[in-house]
Amino acid sequence: MPITDDELGARFGLAQSLAREAGARALRYLTDRERLVVEMKGSPQDVVSIADQEIERLIRSRVAGLHPGDGFLGEEDGLREGESGFTWVVDPIDGTSAFLNGMPSWCVSIAVLHRGTPVIGVVDAPLLGEHYAAASGRGATLNGVPIAVDPTRTLRDMPVGFGANHHAPPETVAAFVAALHAQGGLFLRIGSGALMIAYVAAGRLAGYFEPYMHAWDCLAGYCLVAEAGGWHLPFPSGSGLTRGSQVLAVTPPAREELLCLAALAMAAR
């Protein structure tokens, strides 16, 4: 069945209010971050704090109370299946390392999928004062003002966002950076993939590439980019939703070039 305006609107409003509330809660943790309990996950740079865990549980609880039939996938507590066709995909703090080190490049990322397709994307960056929001057929906004990808600029005259984690071998990272440099491009890496994908939607970056990324890091940004007139690789749905995948979001003029660079990088493994 197609989504009704009421179904989409109710979840869009909730996603925005939850992202703002979660961002405000994270700011309170930030002021006392030296006392946060921090655990290492995949590597010394891949960490989780009590702030991540408690904020995710807050969002999960609010969604369950208002839409008990919806599924929920969070970075910290995993997947709960639903039966409504809607699934919330949440990263409570994307850019935890930046957050714990007092830098502003972190955000709350909330996506809502309908039968595997992102239909809502919200990225809230409290320290930057930026709230990105998009819903299927409703366009994308930054602080309520419509945004769009830049339809003219390419990777030669606009930076490309790039991310990598311990899942990406050094050869892949080196190959992408070298190939981009050879094409006359520059890359930007700020520690939050969700925020950099939002930058593509806002016309600040020509594209974003990451060899291996999880759903909670990219799907809100994917909705933003699609509604802003850009293009992105599909992300696996179904059982693939809980596994990582190659991620690429791009403005149309840079699409073919960035696809080629990504292919070169992935072949270097």
Backbone as JSON, one array per atom type, in Angstrom:
{
  "sequence": "MPITDDELGARFGLAQSLAREAGARALRYLTDRERLVVEMKGSPQDVVSIADQEIERLIRSRVAGLHPGDGFLGEEDGLREGESGFTWVVDPIDGTSAFLNGMPSWCVSIAVLHRGTPVIGVVDAPLLGEHYAAASGRGATLNGVPIAVDPTRTLRDMPVGFGANHHAPPETVAAFVAALHAQGGLFLRIGSGALMIAYVAAGRLAGYFEPYMHAWDCLAGYCLVAEAGGWHLPFPSGSGLTRGSQVLAVTPPAREELLCLAALAMAAR",
  "N": [[0.84, -1.2, 0.0], [0.47, 2.3, -0.73], [2.06, 5.15, 0.9], [0.23, 7.23, 3.07], [-0.49, 10.77, 3.25], [-0.91, 11.54, 5.87], [0.33, 9.51, 7.37], [3.02, 9.82, 6.59], [3.46, 12.52, 7.27], [3.05, 12.59, 10.07], [5.18, 11.03, 11.03], [7.33, 12.44, 9.99], [7.2, 14.91, 11.32], [7.61, 13.95, 13.93], [10.19, 12.8, 13.72], [11.75, 15.09, 13.3], [11.33, 16.56, 15.68], [12.32, 14.74, 17.56], [15.0, 14.56, 16.77], [15.9, 17.15, 17.35], [15.45, 17.2, 20.12], [17.12, 15.1, 20.93], [19.58, 16.16, 20.12], [19.79, 18.36, 21.83], [19.93, 17.0, 24.27], [22.34, 15.64, 23.91], [24.1, 17.8, 23.88], [24.07, 18.54, 26.56], [25.38, 16.36, 27.71], [27.8, 16.81, 26.49], [28.95, 18.99, 27.76], [29.92, 17.87, 30.02], [31.7, 15.93, 29.28], [34.12, 14.73, 30.06], [33.52, 13.0, 32.06], [32.1, 10.97, 30.96], [31.35, 7.54, 30.39], [33.22, 5.54, 28.32], [33.45, 3.2, 25.7], [35.41, 0.98, 23.71], [34.81, -0.09, 20.36], [35.09, -1.38, 17.36], [37.69, -0.48, 16.89], [40.36, 1.61, 18.24], [39.55, 4.15, 17.39], [36.9, 3.83, 16.99], [34.37, 4.24, 18.86], [32.02, 4.16, 21.63], [29.84, 5.98, 23.7], [28.22, 6.5, 26.91], [26.42, 8.47, 26.41], [25.67, 8.13, 23.67], [24.31, 5.66, 23.92], [22.2, 6.16, 25.77], [20.77, 8.21, 24.52], [19.93, 6.99, 22.15], [18.2, 5.07, 23.26], [16.25, 6.75, 24.3], [15.11, 7.85, 21.93], [14.22, 5.49, 20.71], [12.32, 4.61, 22.58], [10.38, 6.69, 22.49], [9.47, 6.48, 19.84], [8.41, 3.88, 19.86], [6.31, 4.26, 21.64], [4.55, 5.95, 20.23], [4.31, 4.91, 17.65], [3.88, 1.93, 17.63], [3.94, -0.22, 15.86], [6.01, 0.16, 14.14], [9.24, -0.68, 12.84], [12.63, -0.66, 14.17], [15.93, 0.32, 13.88], [18.91, 0.74, 15.45], [22.19, 2.1, 16.0], [23.39, 1.29, 18.38], [21.75, -0.6, 19.78], [20.73, -2.39, 17.94], [18.43, -4.2, 15.71], [14.91, -4.06, 15.74], [12.23, -5.73, 14.53], [9.32, -4.63, 12.69], [5.78, -4.31, 11.86], [4.44, -2.5, 10.35], [5.5, -1.62, 7.99], [7.11, 0.56, 8.09], [10.36, 1.57, 9.09], [12.54, 2.82, 11.47], [15.73, 4.28, 11.38], [18.55, 4.88, 13.12], [21.2, 6.93, 14.22], [22.4, 7.93, 17.14], [24.5, 9.68, 17.89], [26.38, 10.66, 15.44], [29.66, 10.64, 14.6], [31.08, 10.27, 16.95], [33.71, 10.29, 17.93], [34.59, 12.89, 17.27], [32.73, 14.28, 18.84], [33.45, 13.45, 21.47], [35.9, 14.62, 21.64], [35.4, 17.28, 21.69], [34.82, 18.66, 19.33], [32.89, 20.29, 16.7], [31.78, 18.76, 14.64], [29.63, 16.69, 14.6], [26.54, 14.86, 14.77], [22.99, 14.23, 15.1], [21.35, 11.59, 13.57], [18.54, 10.64, 11.82], [16.62, 8.43, 10.07], [13.72, 7.39, 8.25], [12.4, 4.54, 6.9], [10.32, 3.22, 4.3], [9.18, 0.2, 3.55], [11.82, -0.46, 2.91], [12.81, 1.74, 1.5], [14.26, 4.96, 1.85], [12.26, 7.45, 3.19], [12.11, 9.58, 4.84], [14.42, 11.88, 6.13], [16.49, 13.18, 8.58], [18.91, 15.3, 9.85], [20.58, 16.57, 12.47], [22.68, 19.04, 13.64], [23.81, 20.17, 16.41], [25.86, 21.92, 17.54], [26.58, 23.36, 15.35], [24.32, 24.65, 14.73], [22.52, 23.7, 12.8], [19.87, 22.24, 11.08], [18.86, 19.74, 9.17], [16.35, 18.56, 6.98], [14.19, 16.29, 5.32], [11.57, 14.88, 3.34], [9.84, 12.38, 1.5], [8.87, 13.57, -1.61], [8.54, 16.11, -0.61], [10.69, 17.75, -0.69], [13.9, 19.12, 0.41], [15.31, 20.72, 3.28], [17.24, 23.23, 5.02], [17.39, 24.37, 8.15], [14.75, 25.11, 7.71], [14.79, 26.37, 5.25], [14.62, 25.87, 1.76], [16.85, 23.58, 0.13], [19.29, 22.53, -2.36], [21.19, 20.32, -4.43], [24.22, 21.39, -6.04], [23.86, 22.17, -9.37], [25.81, 22.52, -11.31], [28.54, 22.36, -10.66], [31.55, 20.39, -10.4], [33.74, 17.67, -9.35], [36.14, 18.9, -9.75], [35.95, 21.58, -9.12], [34.79, 21.72, -6.67], [34.89, 20.51, -3.35], [35.14, 17.0, -2.42], [33.51, 14.87, -0.24], [34.85, 12.42, 1.98], [35.06, 9.31, 3.63], [36.32, 6.86, 5.93], [36.77, 3.78, 7.68], [37.76, 1.23, 10.07], [37.0, -0.95, 8.59], [37.71, -0.54, 5.99], [40.36, -1.29, 3.88], [43.79, -0.07, 3.93], [44.8, 0.2, 1.33], [42.58, 0.73, -0.27], [41.73, 3.2, 0.68], [43.99, 4.78, 0.11], [44.08, 4.54, -2.68], [41.74, 5.83, -3.52], [42.12, 8.51, -2.63], [44.45, 9.15, -4.06], [43.58, 8.88, -6.73], [41.57, 10.82, -6.86], [43.06, 13.12, -6.36], [44.69, 13.08, -8.63], [42.84, 13.75, -10.54], [42.51, 16.39, -10.1], [41.0, 17.04, -7.9], [39.84, 17.78, -4.53], [39.65, 16.49, -1.18], [37.41, 16.27, 1.61], [37.25, 15.57, 5.01], [35.51, 15.12, 7.91], [34.74, 13.56, 10.01], [32.1, 12.82, 10.42], [30.0, 11.02, 8.61], [27.26, 11.18, 8.05], [26.75, 13.92, 8.3], [28.38, 14.95, 6.27], [27.16, 13.89, 3.98], [24.78, 15.27, 4.12], [25.84, 17.75, 3.54], [26.32, 17.46, 0.81], [23.69, 17.49, -0.16], [23.1, 20.12, 0.49], [24.54, 21.57, -1.33], [27.23, 22.0, -0.83], [29.26, 20.18, -1.18], [30.63, 18.23, -3.86], [30.18, 15.55, -3.85], [29.98, 12.48, -1.92], [31.89, 9.81, -0.68], [32.28, 6.57, 0.69], [33.94, 3.61, 1.47], [32.83, 1.56, 3.07], [30.04, 1.55, 4.96], [27.55, 1.98, 7.49], [23.95, 1.52, 7.7], [22.68, 3.29, 9.5], [24.33, 5.48, 9.42], [24.1, 6.63, 6.9], [21.5, 6.69, 5.67], [19.62, 8.71, 6.33], [20.9, 10.92, 5.21], [20.88, 10.06, 2.54], [18.16, 10.32, 1.87], [17.91, 13.09, 2.09], [19.67, 13.93, 0.01], [18.44, 12.8, -2.27], [15.98, 14.18, -2.29], [16.94, 16.69, -2.68], [17.73, 16.76, -5.27], [19.89, 15.2, -6.04], [21.87, 12.17, -6.53], [22.19, 8.77, -5.43], [23.91, 5.73, -4.53], [22.09, 2.64, -4.27], [21.09, 1.26, -1.1], [21.5, -1.84, 0.55], [18.49, -3.57, 1.33], [16.14, -5.27, 3.48], [17.52, -8.19, 4.91], [20.05, -7.23, 4.48], [20.15, -4.75, 5.55], [21.26, -4.54, 8.07], [23.91, -4.86, 7.68], [27.03, -3.45, 6.55], [27.76, -1.31, 3.68], [29.02, -0.16, 0.49], [29.03, 3.33, 0.03], [27.78, 6.09, -1.74], [27.04, 9.35, -2.6], [25.95, 11.96, -4.68], [26.22, 14.95, -6.7], [24.56, 15.56, -9.83], [26.36, 16.4, -12.1], [28.84, 15.39, -11.34], [28.6, 12.7, -11.16], [29.36, 10.42, -12.87], [32.17, 10.6, -12.93], [32.83, 10.36, -10.2], [31.8, 7.84, -9.63], [33.55, 6.3, -11.16], [36.0, 6.8, -9.85], [35.42, 5.71, -7.36], [35.11, 3.03, -8.08], [37.71, 2.41, -8.92], [39.02, 2.65, -6.46], [37.77, 0.62, -4.92], [38.61, -1.6, -6.3], [41.21, -1.79, -5.55], [41.6, -3.28, -3.29]],
  "CA": [[0.0, 0.0, 0.0], [1.24, 3.55, -0.72], [2.03, 5.92, 2.15], [-0.7, 8.36, 3.09], [0.11, 12.02, 3.73], [-0.96, 11.57, 7.34], [1.37, 8.61, 7.87], [4.33, 10.44, 6.37], [3.56, 13.78, 8.02], [3.19, 12.33, 11.5], [6.53, 10.55, 11.3], [8.26, 13.52, 9.66], [7.2, 15.82, 12.46], [8.22, 13.28, 15.08], [11.63, 12.67, 13.48], [12.39, 16.39, 13.51], [11.31, 16.93, 17.1], [13.22, 13.85, 18.27], [16.38, 14.94, 16.45], [16.22, 18.36, 18.12], [15.53, 16.83, 21.54], [18.34, 14.3, 21.1], [20.72, 17.07, 20.01], [19.87, 19.12, 23.07], [20.4, 16.08, 25.31], [23.76, 15.41, 23.66], [24.84, 19.0, 24.31], [24.24, 18.48, 28.02], [26.46, 15.42, 27.94], [29.06, 17.36, 25.97], [29.54, 19.91, 28.74], [30.52, 17.07, 31.09], [32.14, 14.74, 28.56], [35.24, 14.07, 30.71], [33.02, 11.99, 32.99], [31.35, 9.95, 30.25], [31.91, 6.2, 30.26], [33.47, 5.3, 26.89], [33.89, 1.84, 25.39], [35.92, 0.78, 22.35], [34.09, -1.1, 19.58], [35.92, -2.08, 16.38], [39.07, 0.01, 16.9], [40.48, 2.73, 19.18], [38.84, 5.31, 16.87], [35.49, 3.45, 16.88], [34.01, 4.18, 20.27], [30.66, 4.47, 22.0], [29.75, 6.52, 25.05], [26.92, 6.37, 27.55], [25.54, 9.43, 25.75], [25.11, 7.45, 22.49], [23.39, 4.61, 24.33], [20.99, 6.69, 26.42], [19.99, 8.98, 23.54], [19.24, 6.03, 21.28], [17.07, 4.48, 23.99], [15.22, 7.78, 24.37], [14.43, 7.91, 20.64], [13.54, 4.19, 20.51], [11.15, 4.58, 23.46], [9.37, 7.62, 21.99], [8.9, 5.91, 18.62], [7.59, 2.72, 20.25], [5.1, 4.74, 22.28], [3.65, 6.6, 19.28], [4.14, 4.06, 16.46], [4.36, 0.63, 18.11], [4.09, -1.18, 14.77], [7.18, 0.48, 13.32], [10.52, -1.29, 13.19], [13.64, 0.29, 14.64], [17.33, -0.1, 13.82], [19.82, 1.71, 16.03], [23.6, 1.67, 15.99], [23.83, 0.7, 19.65], [20.92, -1.7, 20.29], [20.34, -3.33, 16.9], [17.18, -4.14, 14.95], [13.63, -4.65, 16.17], [11.35, -5.79, 13.36], [7.98, -4.1, 12.84], [4.83, -4.85, 10.9], [3.74, -1.4, 9.67], [6.18, -1.26, 6.75], [8.04, 1.64, 8.41], [11.49, 1.25, 9.97], [13.37, 3.96, 11.86], [17.15, 3.93, 11.37], [19.0, 5.99, 13.96], [22.51, 7.06, 14.86], [22.17, 8.99, 18.14], [25.59, 10.64, 17.73], [27.29, 10.27, 14.36], [30.85, 11.44, 14.84], [31.32, 10.17, 18.39], [35.08, 10.71, 18.23], [34.59, 14.36, 17.27], [31.94, 14.68, 20.01], [34.21, 13.25, 22.71], [37.06, 15.51, 21.63], [34.95, 18.66, 21.77], [34.71, 19.3, 18.02], [31.48, 20.5, 16.35], [31.35, 17.98, 13.48], [28.85, 15.51, 14.95], [25.12, 15.14, 14.54], [21.97, 13.19, 15.3], [20.87, 11.18, 12.25], [17.32, 9.83, 11.91], [15.95, 8.12, 8.81], [12.57, 6.49, 8.31], [12.23, 3.8, 5.65], [9.05, 2.54, 4.05], [9.47, -1.0, 2.77], [13.22, -0.45, 2.5], [13.19, 2.98, 0.82], [14.25, 6.12, 2.75], [11.22, 8.44, 2.89], [12.34, 10.7, 5.75], [15.8, 12.02, 6.57], [16.73, 14.34, 9.43], [20.26, 15.39, 10.4], [20.63, 17.75, 13.34], [24.03, 19.32, 14.13], [23.51, 21.22, 17.4], [26.91, 22.94, 17.71], [26.62, 24.17, 14.13], [23.03, 25.32, 14.57], [21.99, 23.3, 11.51], [18.86, 21.19, 11.12], [18.51, 19.32, 7.82], [15.16, 17.72, 7.01], [13.6, 15.96, 4.02], [10.59, 13.8, 3.28], [9.55, 12.01, 0.12], [7.96, 14.46, -2.31], [8.4, 17.4, 0.08], [11.92, 18.5, -0.82], [14.87, 19.13, 1.51], [15.51, 22.05, 3.84], [18.22, 23.49, 6.07], [16.76, 25.35, 9.03], [13.48, 25.52, 7.13], [14.99, 26.99, 3.94], [14.87, 24.82, 0.77], [18.23, 23.38, -0.35], [19.42, 21.69, -3.53], [22.56, 20.07, -4.87], [24.68, 22.35, -7.04], [23.7, 21.48, -10.65], [26.82, 22.91, -12.3], [29.92, 22.16, -10.27], [32.04, 19.02, -10.43], [34.78, 17.41, -8.35], [37.31, 19.75, -10.01], [35.79, 22.91, -8.55], [34.09, 21.61, -5.39], [35.46, 19.37, -2.61], [34.42, 15.73, -2.3], [33.6, 14.28, 1.1], [35.38, 11.04, 1.99], [35.15, 8.72, 4.95], [36.83, 5.49, 5.99], [36.89, 3.24, 9.04], [38.64, 0.06, 10.11], [36.56, -1.94, 7.62], [38.3, -0.23, 4.69], [41.81, -1.51, 3.88], [44.56, 1.13, 3.58], [44.97, 0.3, -0.11], [41.38, 1.35, -0.83], [41.78, 4.62, 1.06], [45.06, 5.43, -0.64], [43.74, 4.57, -4.1], [40.74, 6.87, -3.77], [42.73, 9.83, -2.47], [45.39, 9.37, -5.17], [42.83, 9.07, -7.97], [40.91, 12.13, -6.78], [44.12, 14.13, -6.51], [45.12, 13.07, -10.03], [41.8, 14.41, -11.32], [42.44, 17.79, -9.72], [40.01, 17.23, -6.86], [40.21, 17.87, -3.12], [38.69, 15.79, -0.34], [37.1, 16.78, 2.94], [36.86, 14.54, 5.97], [35.25, 15.81, 9.18], [34.45, 12.59, 11.07], [30.69, 12.44, 10.44], [29.52, 10.76, 7.26], [25.89, 11.69, 7.92], [26.8, 15.36, 8.1], [28.96, 15.24, 4.96], [26.14, 13.62, 2.97], [23.89, 16.44, 4.18], [26.53, 18.83, 2.83], [26.07, 17.26, -0.62], [22.33, 17.99, -0.39], [23.08, 21.57, 0.64], [25.35, 22.19, -2.36], [28.55, 22.33, -0.3], [30.2, 19.18, -1.66], [30.24, 17.61, -5.12], [29.74, 14.19, -3.57], [30.54, 11.82, -0.74], [32.17, 8.39, -0.89], [32.86, 5.79, 1.78], [33.98, 2.21, 1.02], [32.01, 0.68, 3.9], [29.3, 2.42, 5.88], [26.33, 1.34, 7.98], [22.68, 2.17, 7.33], [22.36, 4.41, 10.38], [25.19, 6.61, 9.1], [23.92, 7.2, 5.57], [20.18, 6.69, 5.05], [19.01, 10.04, 6.45], [21.54, 11.73, 4.19], [20.4, 9.63, 1.23], [16.86, 10.95, 1.63], [18.18, 14.51, 1.85], [20.26, 14.1, -1.32], [17.43, 12.5, -3.28], [14.99, 15.26, -2.32], [17.63, 17.91, -3.11], [18.04, 16.65, -6.68], [21.09, 14.42, -6.27], [21.77, 10.74, -6.8], [22.99, 7.94, -4.52], [23.86, 4.29, -4.7], [21.11, 1.99, -3.4], [21.62, 0.57, 0.08], [20.78, -3.12, 0.67], [17.36, -3.61, 2.25], [15.91, -6.6, 4.05], [18.56, -8.65, 5.83], [21.25, -6.45, 4.24], [20.08, -3.46, 6.26], [22.09, -4.58, 9.27], [25.31, -4.97, 7.28], [27.55, -2.28, 5.88], [27.8, -1.32, 2.23], [29.63, 0.99, -0.14], [28.12, 4.47, 0.02], [28.15, 7.19, -2.61], [25.99, 10.33, -2.88], [26.66, 12.86, -5.59], [25.48, 15.87, -7.56], [24.54, 14.94, -11.17], [27.52, 16.6, -12.99], [30.03, 14.65, -10.87], [28.23, 11.3, -10.91], [30.14, 9.41, -13.58], [33.56, 10.68, -12.49], [32.98, 9.83, -8.85], [31.6, 6.4, -9.73], [34.81, 5.72, -11.67], [37.0, 6.86, -8.79], [35.03, 4.72, -6.34], [35.4, 1.69, -8.62], [39.16, 2.23, -8.84], [39.38, 2.45, -5.05], [37.31, -0.68, -4.46], [39.41, -2.64, -6.97], [42.56, -1.8, -4.99], [41.65, -4.09, -2.08]],
  "C": [[0.87, 1.26, 0.0], [1.12, 4.25, 0.63], [0.99, 7.02, 2.04], [0.04, 9.6, 3.59], [0.13, 12.07, 5.25], [0.13, 10.69, 7.94], [2.75, 9.24, 7.75], [4.49, 11.68, 7.23], [3.76, 13.56, 9.5], [4.61, 11.89, 11.85], [7.58, 11.61, 10.99], [8.34, 14.52, 10.81], [7.88, 15.23, 13.68], [9.73, 13.17, 14.91], [12.34, 13.99, 13.73], [12.43, 16.77, 14.98], [12.25, 16.04, 17.91], [14.67, 14.2, 18.0], [16.79, 16.18, 17.24], [16.36, 18.03, 19.61], [16.8, 16.03, 21.82], [19.57, 15.18, 21.02], [20.9, 17.89, 21.27], [20.37, 18.25, 24.22], [21.9, 15.82, 25.15], [24.6, 16.6, 24.09], [25.05, 19.0, 25.82], [25.32, 17.49, 28.4], [27.8, 16.02, 27.55], [29.73, 18.26, 27.0], [30.23, 19.16, 29.88], [31.15, 15.81, 30.5], [33.31, 14.03, 29.22], [34.79, 12.95, 31.64], [32.23, 10.88, 32.29], [32.1, 8.62, 30.25], [32.02, 5.89, 28.77], [34.0, 3.89, 26.7], [34.38, 1.79, 23.96], [35.09, -0.3, 21.67], [35.06, -1.79, 18.62], [37.38, -1.7, 16.4], [39.15, 1.14, 17.9], [39.79, 4.0, 18.71], [37.34, 5.06, 16.75], [34.97, 3.2, 18.29], [32.53, 4.5, 20.46], [30.67, 4.98, 23.43], [28.36, 6.26, 25.62], [25.92, 7.35, 26.95], [24.88, 8.81, 24.53], [24.01, 6.47, 22.92], [22.09, 5.17, 24.91], [20.14, 7.49, 25.45], [19.27, 8.05, 22.57], [18.05, 5.42, 21.99], [15.92, 5.47, 24.16], [14.42, 7.81, 23.07], [13.62, 6.63, 20.41], [12.25, 4.14, 21.34], [10.04, 5.48, 22.94], [8.69, 7.07, 20.74], [7.97, 4.75, 18.97], [6.27, 3.16, 20.88], [4.08, 5.3, 21.3], [3.36, 5.74, 18.05], [4.62, 2.65, 16.79], [4.54, -0.41, 17.01], [5.3, -0.94, 13.9], [8.4, -0.31, 13.79], [11.52, -0.21, 13.6], [15.02, -0.36, 14.57], [18.2, 1.02, 14.37], [21.24, 1.18, 16.04], [23.95, 0.89, 17.25], [23.06, -0.55, 20.04], [20.33, -2.6, 19.21], [18.94, -3.14, 16.36], [16.03, -4.79, 15.71], [12.69, -4.59, 14.98], [9.99, -5.18, 13.7], [7.05, -4.72, 11.81], [4.1, -3.77, 10.11], [4.3, -1.11, 8.28], [7.19, -0.14, 6.95], [9.14, 1.13, 9.34], [12.31, 2.51, 10.21], [14.82, 3.48, 11.94], [17.9, 5.11, 11.98], [20.46, 5.84, 14.38], [22.39, 8.22, 15.85], [23.24, 10.08, 18.12], [26.5, 10.11, 16.64], [28.49, 11.21, 14.41], [31.19, 11.44, 16.32], [32.73, 10.62, 18.76], [35.2, 12.23, 18.26], [33.86, 14.89, 18.5], [32.78, 14.59, 21.28], [35.44, 14.14, 22.79], [36.68, 16.99, 21.52], [34.88, 19.4, 20.45], [33.25, 19.37, 17.58], [30.94, 19.57, 15.28], [30.74, 16.64, 13.87], [27.38, 15.86, 14.82], [24.27, 13.97, 15.03], [21.41, 12.87, 13.91], [19.67, 10.24, 12.41], [16.74, 9.67, 10.51], [14.72, 7.27, 9.11], [12.43, 5.86, 6.93], [10.8, 3.3, 5.53], [9.31, 1.41, 3.07], [10.85, -0.92, 2.11], [13.7, 0.82, 1.83], [13.18, 4.15, 1.8], [13.2, 7.14, 2.31], [11.31, 9.66, 3.8], [13.81, 10.7, 6.13], [15.97, 13.3, 7.36], [18.14, 14.23, 10.0], [20.34, 16.68, 11.18], [22.03, 17.89, 13.92], [23.95, 20.47, 15.13], [24.57, 22.3, 17.51], [27.06, 23.83, 16.49], [25.32, 24.95, 13.92], [22.35, 24.96, 13.27], [21.06, 22.1, 11.65], [18.42, 20.89, 9.7], [17.3, 18.38, 7.9], [14.62, 17.51, 5.6], [12.59, 14.85, 4.2], [10.19, 13.59, 1.83], [8.5, 12.92, -0.5], [7.82, 15.84, -1.71], [9.67, 18.24, 0.0], [12.79, 18.41, 0.43], [15.08, 20.55, 1.97], [16.68, 22.05, 4.81], [17.68, 24.64, 6.89], [15.52, 25.96, 8.39], [13.58, 26.15, 5.75], [15.29, 25.9, 2.91], [16.33, 24.79, 0.32], [18.21, 22.48, -1.57], [20.89, 21.46, -3.81], [22.93, 21.13, -5.9], [24.66, 21.67, -8.42], [24.8, 21.74, -11.67], [28.23, 22.49, -11.94], [30.28, 20.68, -10.18], [33.13, 18.85, -9.37], [36.04, 18.24, -8.59], [37.18, 21.14, -9.39], [34.97, 22.91, -7.26], [34.65, 20.41, -4.64], [34.54, 18.15, -2.62], [34.6, 15.23, -0.87], [34.05, 12.83, 1.02], [35.45, 10.56, 3.43], [35.7, 7.31, 4.86], [36.93, 5.07, 7.44], [37.73, 1.97, 8.97], [38.2, -1.05, 9.17], [37.22, -1.74, 6.26], [39.81, -0.45, 4.74], [42.56, -0.26, 3.46], [44.72, 1.31, 2.08], [43.78, 1.0, -0.78], [41.38, 2.85, -0.55], [42.8, 5.36, 0.21], [44.71, 5.56, -2.11], [42.72, 5.66, -4.4], [41.35, 8.26, -3.68], [43.67, 10.14, -3.63], [44.64, 9.64, -6.47], [42.12, 10.42, -7.99], [41.92, 13.25, -6.99], [44.57, 14.23, -7.97], [44.11, 13.75, -10.94], [41.65, 15.9, -10.98], [41.45, 18.09, -8.62], [40.63, 17.32, -5.47], [39.19, 17.08, -2.3], [38.58, 16.44, 1.03], [36.69, 15.61, 3.82], [36.71, 15.19, 7.33], [34.87, 14.86, 10.3], [33.0, 12.19, 11.19], [30.22, 12.26, 9.01], [28.12, 11.3, 7.04], [25.89, 13.18, 7.61], [27.37, 15.7, 6.73], [27.98, 14.91, 3.82], [25.11, 14.75, 2.95], [24.52, 17.63, 3.46], [26.38, 18.69, 1.31], [24.69, 17.82, -0.97], [22.27, 19.51, -0.36], [23.92, 22.3, -0.4], [26.73, 22.61, -1.91], [29.64, 21.39, -0.78], [29.69, 18.62, -2.98], [29.73, 16.2, -4.91], [30.37, 13.68, -2.29], [30.72, 10.34, -1.06], [32.75, 7.78, 0.37], [32.82, 4.32, 1.38], [33.05, 1.28, 1.78], [31.36, 1.53, 4.97], [28.02, 1.7, 6.31], [25.09, 2.18, 7.66], [22.4, 3.39, 8.19], [23.21, 5.65, 10.11], [24.8, 7.32, 7.81], [22.48, 7.41, 5.12], [19.42, 8.0, 5.23], [19.58, 10.97, 5.39], [21.09, 11.36, 2.79], [19.05, 10.26, 0.9], [17.03, 12.44, 1.34], [18.7, 14.74, 0.43], [19.23, 13.85, -2.41], [16.43, 13.64, -3.42], [15.61, 16.58, -2.77], [18.07, 17.84, -4.57], [19.29, 15.88, -7.01], [20.8, 12.96, -6.52], [22.61, 9.99, -5.77], [22.89, 6.48, -4.92], [22.74, 3.72, -3.84], [21.81, 1.34, -2.21], [20.83, -0.72, 0.23], [19.64, -3.03, 1.69], [17.2, -5.02, 2.78], [17.01, -6.97, 5.03], [19.85, -7.86, 5.65], [21.28, -5.14, 4.99], [21.0, -3.42, 7.47], [23.58, -4.74, 8.96], [25.75, -3.7, 6.58], [27.58, -2.44, 4.38], [28.6, -0.11, 1.74], [28.6, 2.11, -0.25], [28.66, 5.56, -0.9], [26.92, 8.05, -2.85], [26.64, 11.47, -3.65], [25.7, 13.79, -6.32], [25.57, 15.37, -9.0], [25.78, 15.19, -12.03], [28.75, 15.77, -12.6], [29.79, 13.15, -10.78], [29.17, 10.3, -11.58], [31.61, 9.41, -13.13], [33.74, 10.06, -11.11], [32.72, 8.33, -8.81], [32.87, 5.7, -10.21], [35.88, 5.71, -10.59], [36.7, 5.84, -7.69], [35.35, 3.3, -6.81], [36.9, 1.4, -8.58], [39.6, 1.92, -7.41], [38.98, 1.05, -4.57], [38.1, -1.81, -5.09], [40.8, -2.77, -6.37], [42.67, -2.66, -3.74], [42.58, -5.29, -2.25]]
}
